[in-house]
């Protein structure tokens, strides 16, 4: 059950980022066509963050300390760009256009995930 909540939380955060930013897109005519790719991309993002993201964060600890944590934005944006690249290779119809869009998208995804987890985990 915890996995399903985690996956739906990531999917909701990705959906909000795609809705809020023009540079993050899911192809498809309506929401029903976008639902399965959205869940798959949320799973890819989670796997990328759990594997590559952890390694990058550990290796970047000096930069994170020097920049007072701002380097985490670069890492999170890179993870979103990597997710977009993987989704493109799998032909899922998900794209992220550029680094700054990825930075804004990662901020939105982090905030939405935090808010959903705060409300769901409290009850």
Protein Blocks (a to p, Z undefined) as FASTA:
>chain_A
ZZmmmmmmmmmmmmmmmmmpmkbccedjblmlmmmmmmmmmmmmmmmmmmmmmmmmmmmm
mmmmmnnommmmmmmmmmmmmmmmmmmmnonopacedjklmmmmmmmmmmmmmmmmmmmm
mZZ
